[in-house]
Amino acid sequence: MGVNKTFAVAHKKYKKHKKTFPESLNLIPFFNYTNESFLKYEIELFFSKNSISPRIIGEANDVDLFQVIAEKGLGFVIVPEVAKNRLCQNGELILLGELEELQTSVWGIIKKNYKGLGYSLLKKQI
C-alpha cells in the first residue's frame, strides 16, 4: 500500500531536545522494540551510524504500550508515521524528529471480489 516515515516521539517535557535531534536522543531513556521486530535492527543501525546510545529501559512490539511509556514521560519511542499521527493528537506527546533513513512498509490484502472500504483505500480513492 505504501511506505511510512519513522519518527521519535516523547512527552512534551522533552521539548528542549528537539533542537539537537538526533544527538539529543542520547539524553533521553528509550523504549525499544523486541528482537521479533525488524524495526529494532533498523533503529540500532541508525543509532550506530549517528553515534547514539540511549539508555534502553524496556522492549515491546505494542504501539499502545509505547504510547503509555511516552505519556508517562518515561522515555522516547520510535514509531511509524501512522502511529505518530495518533499518538501526537492529544498534545501530551511531541515529535522529537524524523529518522529520515528509516521507513516502514504498509501492506494490504483483500479478497478479489471485495469492493468495500479496504478496496477504496488500496485503489487510493479515499
N, C-alpha and C positions, 0 to 999 in steps of 0.2 A: 504494500500500500504506500509506503514511503519511508523516509528517514527522519529521525528526530535528533535534534541537537541535545547536548547534555550539559547540565548546569549544577553548580554548587549552591545550595540553599541553606540558610541558617536563621536563627532567631534574630529579631531586629536589634538585640543588644550587641550583635557583632557588626553593626553597620559600618563602623570605622575601618573595618578590614576590607571593604570594597575597593578602597583607593589603591591598595597594593596587591590586589589579586593578580596572579595566583600565589605569589610568595607568602601572603598572609595566612594561607592555609596551614602553614607550619605552626601557627599560634593558636589554632582552634582545634579542640578534640574532633575526631572524625568517627562516624558510624558507617562501617563498610558493608559491602556485600559478602556473602559466603562464597566458598570455593565452587559452588554449583552455578554461579552466575558468571557468564563470560565478561560482564562489565567489571568485575573485580580485577581481572588481569589487565584490562584496558586502562583502568584507573591507576593501577600500580605502575604501568608503563608510563603514563602521563606524569605521575609523581616523580618517577626516576629521571625522566627527560628534563623536568623542571626543578630538580633538586628539592623536592618537597617530601617531608617526612612527618606527617601529622601523627599525633598520639591516637591510636585506634582504641576506641572504648567499647566496641562490640561489632557484631555482624548479624545480618539478616538479609532476606530477599523480599521483604514485605514493605511496600511503599507506605502503608498505613502506620506501621511501626516507625519508619523513618520520619514520618510527619510528627508523631508523638515525641520522639527524641529531639527533633529540631524545635518544636513548640515549647518544650520544657527548657530549652536553652542549653542542653547537654553537649551539643556539638553540631557540626555541619554534616549534611548528607549530599550525595550526588545522585541526581535523578534525570530521567529523560524529560524532554520538553512537555509532553502531555501531563506528566506528574507535577512538574514545576508550576504549570498554569493552575492546577487545582490547589496545590499546597500554598501558593502565594496569594490566594484570593482573600483570606481573612485579615491580612495586614500584620499578623504576628511574625510571619516569616518573610525574609527578604532574599533577593537574588544577590549572591556574592559575585558571581560571574559565570561566563560560559567556558566550558572546557572545549575549545574550538576543535581540537584534534579528535574528540570522541563523538561518535554518532551511534545511535541505535536504530535498528530496522523495525518497522511495524508491518506485520503480515496479517492478511485476512483471507479466510477461506469460506466460501459459501457454496450451497448446492446449485447445480446448473439451472434448475427451474425456479430458484428463489428470486423474487423481484421486490423484496421489502427494503427497509432502511439500510441494511448492510449492503445491498446491491447498489443503492444510490451512492453510498459512501465510496465503494470501490470504483464506481464509474465517475467519481468526483462531481456528482450532481448536487451535493449538499455543501 
